[in-house]
Amino acid sequence: MKTGIIVYVVGEGVKDCEFDEKEAASKLDVKADRVEFVFSGQTAGDLAYSWFHMTVKGMSRIVCMVGELAGASAVTLTGRQMQLAGY
């Protein structure tokens, strides 16, 4: 079973052009086949797009975790998470 994690980043600050998603994902202490980031300042469709993208890539379990920006290319997970499901 492949697992995907969408990190929904909330709080102060917005994604800048220097945010490196690969580096940020490697700093997280999670086990997943794929990690994507969605920032709270973006449209709501970006969360749905990430979920759809992971489904197309074969992820059978997709979890959305909440994180806060903790510097350049770093996110701290808050411990809150949501299980995403569809039809």
The first five atom37 places (N, CA, C, CB, O) and aatype in JSON, in Angstrom:
{
  "aatype": [12, 11, 16, 7, 9, 9, 19, 18, 19, 19, 7, 6, 7, 19, 11, 3, 4, 6, 13, 3, 6, 11, 6, 0, 0, 15, 11, 10, 3, 19, 11, 0, 3, 1, 19, 6, 13, 19, 13, 15, 7, 5, 16, 0, 7, 3, 10, 0, 18, 15, 17, 13, 8, 12, 16, 19, 11, 7, 12, 15, 1, 9, 19, 4, 12, 19, 7, 6, 10, 0, 7, 0, 15, 0, 19, 16, 10, 16, 7, 1, 5, 12, 5, 10, 0, 7, 18],
  "atom_mask": [
    [1, 1, 1, 1, 1],
    [1, 1, 1, 1, 1],
    [1, 1, 1, 1, 1],
    [1, 1, 1, 0, 1],
    [1, 1, 1, 1, 1],
    [1, 1, 1, 1, 1],
    [1, 1, 1, 1, 1],
    [1, 1, 1, 1, 1],
    [1, 1, 1, 1, 1],
    [1, 1, 1, 1, 1],
    [1, 1, 1, 0, 1],
    [1, 1, 1, 1, 1],
    [1, 1, 1, 0, 1],
    [1, 1, 1, 1, 1],
    [1, 1, 1, 1, 1],
    [1, 1, 1, 1, 1],
    [1, 1, 1, 1, 1],
    [1, 1, 1, 1, 1],
    [1, 1, 1, 1, 1],
    [1, 1, 1, 1, 1],
    [1, 1, 1, 1, 1],
    [1, 1, 1, 1, 1],
    [1, 1, 1, 1, 1],
    [1, 1, 1, 1, 1],
    [1, 1, 1, 1, 1],
    [1, 1, 1, 1, 1],
    [1, 1, 1, 1, 1],
    [1, 1, 1, 1, 1],
    [1, 1, 1, 1, 1],
    [1, 1, 1, 1, 1],
    [1, 1, 1, 1, 1],
    [1, 1, 1, 1, 1],
    [1, 1, 1, 1, 1],
    [1, 1, 1, 1, 1],
    [1, 1, 1, 1, 1],
    [1, 1, 1, 1, 1],
    [1, 1, 1, 1, 1],
    [1, 1, 1, 1, 1],
    [1, 1, 1, 1, 1],
    [1, 1, 1, 1, 1],
    [1, 1, 1, 0, 1],
    [1, 1, 1, 1, 1],
    [1, 1, 1, 1, 1],
    [1, 1, 1, 1, 1],
    [1, 1, 1, 0, 1],
    [1, 1, 1, 1, 1],
    [1, 1, 1, 1, 1],
    [1, 1, 1, 1, 1],
    [1, 1, 1, 1, 1],
    [1, 1, 1, 1, 1],
    [1, 1, 1, 1, 1],
    [1, 1, 1, 1, 1],
    [1, 1, 1, 1, 1],
    [1, 1, 1, 1, 1],
    [1, 1, 1, 1, 1],
    [1, 1, 1, 1, 1],
    [1, 1, 1, 1, 1],
    [1, 1, 1, 0, 1],
    [1, 1, 1, 1, 1],
    [1, 1, 1, 1, 1],
    [1, 1, 1, 1, 1],
    [1, 1, 1, 1, 1],
    [1, 1, 1, 1, 1],
    [1, 1, 1, 1, 1],
    [1, 1, 1, 1, 1],
    [1, 1, 1, 1, 1],
    [1, 1, 1, 0, 1],
    [1, 1, 1, 1, 1],
    [1, 1, 1, 1, 1],
    [1, 1, 1, 1, 1],
    [1, 1, 1, 0, 1],
    [1, 1, 1, 1, 1],
    [1, 1, 1, 1, 1],
    [1, 1, 1, 1, 1],
    [1, 1, 1, 1, 1],
    [1, 1, 1, 1, 1],
    [1, 1, 1, 1, 1],
    [1, 1, 1, 1, 1],
    [1, 1, 1, 0, 1],
    [1, 1, 1, 1, 1],
    [1, 1, 1, 1, 1],
    [1, 1, 1, 1, 1],
    [1, 1, 1, 1, 1],
    [1, 1, 1, 1, 1],
    [1, 1, 1, 1, 1],
    [1, 1, 1, 0, 1],
    [1, 1, 1, 1, 1]
  ],
  "atom_positions": [
    [[0.85, -1.17, 0.0], [0.0, 0.0, 0.0], [0.9, 1.24, 0.0], [-0.96, -0.01, 1.22], [1.71, 1.42, 0.9]],
    [[0.74, 2.08, -1.01], [1.51, 3.31, -1.08], [0.83, 4.4, -0.28], [1.71, 3.75, -2.54], [-0.4, 4.53, -0.3]],
    [[1.63, 5.19, 0.44], [1.11, 6.26, 1.27], [1.62, 7.6, 0.78], [1.5, 6.05, 2.74], [2.81, 7.77, 0.5]],
    [[0.71, 8.55, 0.68], [1.05, 9.92, 0.32], [0.67, 10.85, 1.45], [0.0, 0.0, 0.0], [-0.33, 10.65, 2.12]],
    [[1.48, 11.88, 1.64], [1.2, 12.87, 2.68], [1.15, 14.24, 2.04], [2.27, 12.83, 3.81], [2.06, 14.66, 1.33]],
    [[0.04, 14.95, 2.31], [-0.09, 16.35, 1.91], [0.1, 17.16, 3.18], [-1.48, 16.65, 1.21], [-0.65, 16.99, 4.15]],
    [[1.08, 18.03, 3.19], [1.32, 18.9, 4.35], [0.66, 20.24, 4.05], [2.86, 19.07, 4.65], [1.08, 20.96, 3.15]],
    [[-0.38, 20.56, 4.82], [-1.09, 21.83, 4.67], [-0.44, 22.82, 5.61], [-2.63, 21.67, 4.97], [-0.6, 22.74, 6.83]],
    [[0.3, 23.77, 5.04], [1.1, 24.71, 5.83], [0.27, 25.94, 6.17], [2.4, 25.13, 5.06], [-0.26, 26.62, 5.28]],
    [[0.15, 26.22, 7.47], [-0.64, 27.36, 7.97], [0.26, 28.3, 8.76], [-1.83, 26.88, 8.85], [1.42, 27.98, 9.04]],
    [[-0.3, 29.46, 9.12], [0.42, 30.38, 10.0], [1.04, 31.54, 9.26], [0.0, 0.0, 0.0], [0.76, 31.79, 8.09]],
    [[1.89, 32.24, 9.98], [2.55, 33.43, 9.44], [3.5, 33.06, 8.31], [3.3, 34.16, 10.54], [4.09, 31.98, 8.3]],
    [[3.63, 33.96, 7.38], [4.53, 33.74, 6.26], [3.83, 33.01, 5.14], [0.0, 0.0, 0.0], [2.87, 32.27, 5.36]],
    [[4.3, 33.22, 3.96], [3.76, 32.54, 2.79], [4.89, 31.87, 2.05], [3.0, 33.54, 1.86], [6.07, 32.16, 2.3]],
    [[4.55, 30.99, 1.18], [5.56, 30.3, 0.39], [6.29, 31.32, -0.47], [4.92, 29.18, -0.49], [5.67, 32.08, -1.22]],
    [[7.59, 31.33, -0.35], [8.37, 32.2, -1.23], [9.06, 31.36, -2.29], [9.42, 33.01, -0.41], [9.02, 30.13, -2.24]],
    [[9.67, 32.01, -3.23], [10.26, 31.29, -4.35], [11.48, 30.47, -3.94], [10.65, 32.26, -5.45], [11.96, 29.66, -4.73]],
    [[11.99, 30.65, -2.72], [13.17, 29.93, -2.26], [12.82, 28.66, -1.48], [14.02, 30.83, -1.42], [13.73, 27.96, -1.03]],
    [[11.55, 28.35, -1.31], [11.14, 27.16, -0.57], [11.42, 25.93, -1.42], [9.64, 27.23, -0.18], [10.92, 25.81, -2.54]],
    [[12.22, 25.01, -0.89], [12.59, 23.79, -1.61], [11.79, 22.64, -1.02], [14.14, 23.51, -1.51], [12.06, 22.19, 0.1]],
    [[10.8, 22.16, -1.77], [9.91, 21.11, -1.27], [10.65, 19.8, -1.0], [8.79, 20.86, -2.25], [10.34, 19.12, -0.03]],
    [[11.62, 19.45, -1.84], [12.38, 18.22, -1.63], [13.16, 18.28, -0.32], [13.35, 17.97, -2.8], [13.18, 17.31, 0.45]],
    [[13.8, 19.4, -0.08], [14.57, 19.56, 1.16], [13.65, 19.54, 2.37], [15.38, 20.88, 1.13], [13.96, 18.9, 3.37]],
    [[12.52, 20.24, 2.28], [11.57, 20.28, 3.4], [11.02, 18.89, 3.69], [10.43, 21.25, 3.1], [10.87, 18.51, 4.85]],
    [[10.72, 18.12, 2.64], [10.2, 16.76, 2.83], [11.23, 15.86, 3.48], [9.76, 16.17, 1.5], [10.89, 15.0, 4.3]],
    [[12.5, 16.05, 3.12], [13.55, 15.21, 3.71], [13.77, 15.52, 5.19], [14.86, 15.39, 2.94], [14.25, 14.66, 5.93]],
    [[13.42, 16.73, 5.62], [13.58, 17.12, 7.03], [12.44, 16.61, 7.91], [13.68, 18.63, 7.14], [12.57, 16.57, 9.13]],
    [[11.32, 16.23, 7.3], [10.18, 15.74, 8.07], [10.46, 14.32, 8.56], [8.89, 15.78, 7.23], [11.12, 13.54, 7.87]],
    [[9.95, 14.0, 9.72], [10.12, 12.66, 10.27], [8.87, 11.84, 9.97], [10.4, 12.71, 11.8], [8.12, 11.45, 10.87]],
    [[8.65, 11.58, 8.67], [7.48, 10.81, 8.24], [7.92, 9.74, 7.25], [6.39, 11.73, 7.62], [8.92, 9.89, 6.55]],
    [[7.14, 8.67, 7.2], [7.41, 7.62, 6.22], [6.29, 7.66, 5.19], [7.51, 6.19, 6.9], [5.14, 7.37, 5.5]],
    [[6.64, 8.03, 3.98], [5.65, 8.12, 2.91], [6.35, 7.91, 1.58], [4.92, 9.49, 2.93], [7.55, 8.13, 1.44]],
    [[5.57, 7.47, 0.61], [6.1, 7.29, -0.73], [6.15, 8.62, -1.49], [5.26, 6.27, -1.5], [6.93, 8.77, -2.43]],
    [[5.32, 9.56, -1.08], [5.28, 10.86, -1.75], [4.81, 11.91, -0.74], [4.34, 10.83, -2.99], [3.91, 11.66, 0.05]],
    [[5.44, 13.11, -0.78], [5.06, 14.22, 0.09], [4.86, 15.46, -0.79], [6.14, 14.48, 1.2], [5.7, 15.76, -1.64]],
    [[3.75, 16.16, -0.58], [3.49, 17.42, -1.28], [3.08, 18.46, -0.25], [2.39, 17.24, -2.36], [2.55, 18.14, 0.81]],
    [[3.32, 19.73, -0.59], [3.0, 20.84, 0.29], [1.94, 21.74, -0.35], [4.26, 21.66, 0.63], [2.0, 22.04, -1.54]],
    [[0.96, 22.15, 0.47], [-0.05, 23.12, 0.06], [-0.03, 24.22, 1.11], [-1.49, 22.46, -0.08], [-0.03, 23.94, 2.31]],
    [[-0.01, 25.47, 0.67], [0.08, 26.6, 1.59], [-1.28, 27.25, 1.75], [1.11, 27.62, 1.09], [-2.03, 27.38, 0.78]],
    [[-1.61, 27.68, 2.97], [-2.94, 28.19, 3.29], [-3.31, 29.42, 2.48], [-3.02, 28.51, 4.76], [-4.51, 29.69, 2.34]],
    [[-2.38, 30.16, 1.96], [-2.69, 31.34, 1.16], [-3.11, 31.0, -0.26], [0.0, 0.0, 0.0], [-3.58, 31.87, -0.99]],
    [[-2.96, 29.75, -0.65], [-3.33, 29.34, -2.0], [-4.82, 29.02, -2.05], [-2.5, 28.11, -2.44], [-5.48, 28.94, -1.02]],
    [[-5.34, 28.84, -3.25], [-6.76, 28.54, -3.4], [-7.07, 27.15, -2.86], [-7.19, 28.64, -4.87], [-6.19, 26.29, -2.77]],
    [[-8.33, 26.94, -2.49], [-8.75, 25.65, -1.94], [-8.56, 24.53, -2.94], [-10.21, 25.71, -1.5], [-8.42, 23.37, -2.54]],
    [[-8.56, 24.84, -4.23], [-8.4, 23.82, -5.25], [-7.04, 23.15, -5.21], [0.0, 0.0, 0.0], [-6.9, 22.04, -5.72]],
    [[-6.05, 23.79, -4.63], [-4.72, 23.21, -4.59], [-4.68, 21.97, -3.7], [-3.72, 24.24, -4.09], [-3.94, 21.03, -4.0]],
    [[-5.45, 21.95, -2.64], [-5.52, 20.76, -1.78], [-6.18, 19.62, -2.55], [-6.31, 21.06, -0.48], [-5.71, 18.49, -2.52]],
    [[-7.27, 19.92, -3.25], [-7.94, 18.9, -4.05], [-7.05, 18.43, -5.19], [-9.27, 19.44, -4.6], [-7.04, 17.24, -5.53]],
    [[-6.31, 19.34, -5.8], [-5.4, 18.97, -6.88], [-4.31, 18.03, -6.38], [-4.78, 20.23, -7.52], [-3.98, 17.04, -7.03]],
    [[-3.74, 18.33, -5.21], [-2.7, 17.47, -4.65], [-3.25, 16.09, -4.35], [-2.12, 18.09, -3.37], [-2.59, 15.08, -4.6]],
    [[-4.47, 16.03, -3.8], [-5.1, 14.75, -3.51], [-5.31, 13.96, -4.8], [-6.44, 14.97, -2.78], [-5.01, 12.77, -4.86]],
    [[-5.83, 14.63, -5.85], [-6.05, 13.97, -7.14], [-4.72, 13.5, -7.73], [-6.76, 14.92, -8.12], [-4.63, 12.39, -8.25]],
    [[-3.7, 14.35, -7.66], [-2.38, 14.02, -8.21], [-1.8, 12.77, -7.54], [-1.41, 15.21, -8.04], [-1.24, 11.91, -8.21]],
    [[-1.95, 12.68, -6.23], [-1.44, 11.51, -5.52], [-2.23, 10.25, -5.86], [-1.48, 11.75, -4.01], [-1.67, 9.16, -5.95]],
    [[-3.53, 10.4, -6.04], [-4.37, 9.27, -6.43], [-3.93, 8.74, -7.78], [-5.86, 9.68, -6.46], [-3.83, 7.53, -7.98]],
    [[-3.68, 9.64, -8.72], [-3.23, 9.25, -10.05], [-1.86, 8.57, -9.99], [-3.17, 10.47, -10.98], [-1.58, 7.67, -10.78]],
    [[-1.02, 8.99, -9.06], [0.32, 8.4, -8.91], [0.3, 7.08, -8.14], [1.22, 9.38, -8.2], [1.36, 6.5, -7.9]],
    [[-0.89, 6.59, -7.76], [-1.0, 5.26, -7.16], [-1.0, 5.22, -5.64], [0.0, 0.0, 0.0], [-0.86, 4.14, -5.06]],
    [[-1.16, 6.36, -4.98], [-1.21, 6.36, -3.53], [-2.58, 5.84, -3.09], [-0.94, 7.79, -2.95], [-3.61, 6.42, -3.46]],
    [[-2.62, 4.78, -2.31], [-3.89, 4.22, -1.87], [-4.3, 4.78, -0.51], [-3.79, 2.7, -1.8], [-5.47, 4.7, -0.14]],
    [[-3.37, 5.33, 0.22], [-3.68, 5.98, 1.51], [-3.08, 7.38, 1.45], [-3.1, 5.16, 2.76], [-1.88, 7.54, 1.27]],
    [[-3.94, 8.39, 1.61], [-3.48, 9.77, 1.56], [-3.9, 10.46, 2.84], [-4.05, 10.51, 0.31], [-5.08, 10.47, 3.2]],
    [[-2.92, 11.04, 3.53], [-3.16, 11.73, 4.79], [-2.78, 13.19, 4.62], [-2.35, 11.07, 5.96], [-1.78, 13.52, 3.98]],
    [[-3.59, 14.07, 5.18], [-3.29, 15.5, 5.17], [-2.86, 15.89, 6.58], [-4.52, 16.35, 4.68], [-3.63, 15.76, 7.53]],
    [[-1.62, 16.36, 6.7], [-1.09, 16.78, 8.0], [-0.95, 18.31, 8.01], [0.28, 16.09, 8.3], [-0.63, 18.91, 6.98]],
    [[-1.18, 18.9, 9.15], [-1.04, 20.35, 9.28], [0.36, 20.67, 9.77], [-2.11, 20.92, 10.26], [0.87, 20.03, 10.69]],
    [[0.99, 21.66, 9.13], [2.33, 22.07, 9.51], [2.44, 23.57, 9.55], [0.0, 0.0, 0.0], [1.59, 24.29, 9.01]],
    [[3.5, 24.06, 10.18], [3.78, 25.5, 10.25], [5.15, 25.75, 9.65], [3.71, 26.03, 11.71], [6.08, 24.96, 9.85]],
    [[5.28, 26.84, 8.92], [6.55, 27.22, 8.33], [7.54, 27.52, 9.44], [6.39, 28.45, 7.39], [7.25, 28.29, 10.36]],
    [[8.72, 26.9, 9.36], [9.73, 27.04, 10.43], [11.06, 27.48, 9.84], [9.9, 25.71, 11.2], [12.11, 27.0, 10.25]],
    [[11.02, 28.39, 8.9], [12.25, 28.87, 8.28], [12.32, 28.45, 6.83], [0.0, 0.0, 0.0], [11.38, 27.89, 6.28]],
    [[13.46, 28.74, 6.23], [13.66, 28.43, 4.81], [13.64, 26.92, 4.6], [14.98, 29.03, 4.3], [14.46, 26.2, 5.17]],
    [[12.73, 26.46, 3.78], [12.61, 25.04, 3.43], [12.49, 24.13, 4.64], [13.8, 24.62, 2.61], [13.07, 23.04, 4.67]],
    [[11.75, 24.58, 5.65], [11.53, 23.77, 6.85], [10.1, 23.95, 7.33], [12.54, 24.16, 7.97], [9.59, 25.07, 7.4]],
    [[9.47, 22.84, 7.67], [8.09, 22.84, 8.17], [8.05, 21.97, 9.42], [7.08, 22.32, 7.08], [8.64, 20.89, 9.45]],
    [[7.35, 22.46, 10.43], [7.15, 21.7, 11.66], [5.72, 21.2, 11.68], [7.47, 22.56, 12.92], [4.79, 21.99, 11.55]],
    [[5.53, 19.9, 11.85], [4.19, 19.33, 11.91], [3.56, 19.63, 13.26], [4.23, 17.81, 11.66], [4.23, 19.57, 14.29]],
    [[2.25, 19.96, 13.27], [1.56, 20.32, 14.5], [0.98, 19.11, 15.21], [0.46, 21.31, 14.21], [0.6, 19.21, 16.38]],
    [[0.91, 17.98, 14.54], [0.31, 16.78, 15.15], [-1.13, 16.57, 14.72], [0.0, 0.0, 0.0], [-1.69, 15.5, 14.96]],
    [[-1.74, 17.57, 14.09], [-3.1, 17.41, 13.59], [-3.05, 16.8, 12.19], [-3.85, 18.78, 13.57], [-2.2, 17.16, 11.38]],
    [[-3.94, 15.88, 11.92], [-3.99, 15.28, 10.59], [-5.42, 14.9, 10.24], [-3.07, 14.05, 10.51], [-6.27, 14.71, 11.11]],
    [[-5.65, 14.78, 8.92], [-6.97, 14.42, 8.4], [-6.78, 13.29, 7.4], [-7.69, 15.65, 7.75], [-5.82, 13.29, 6.63]],
    [[-7.67, 12.34, 7.41], [-7.67, 11.28, 6.41], [-8.53, 11.77, 5.25], [-8.21, 9.9, 7.01], [-9.69, 12.13, 5.45]],
    [[-7.98, 11.79, 4.06], [-8.72, 12.22, 2.89], [-9.32, 11.0, 2.21], [-7.83, 13.01, 1.91], [-8.66, 9.97, 2.11]],
    [[-10.55, 11.12, 1.76], [-11.21, 10.01, 1.1], [-12.06, 10.54, -0.04], [-12.07, 9.2, 2.1], [-12.45, 11.7, -0.05]],
    [[-12.33, 9.69, -0.99], [-13.16, 10.1, -2.12], [-14.02, 8.94, -2.56], [0.0, 0.0, 0.0], [-14.06, 7.88, -1.93]],
    [[-14.7, 9.15, -3.65], [-15.62, 8.14, -4.17], [-14.95, 7.31, -5.23], [-16.88, 8.77, -4.73], [-15.57, 6.4, -5.78]]
  ]
}
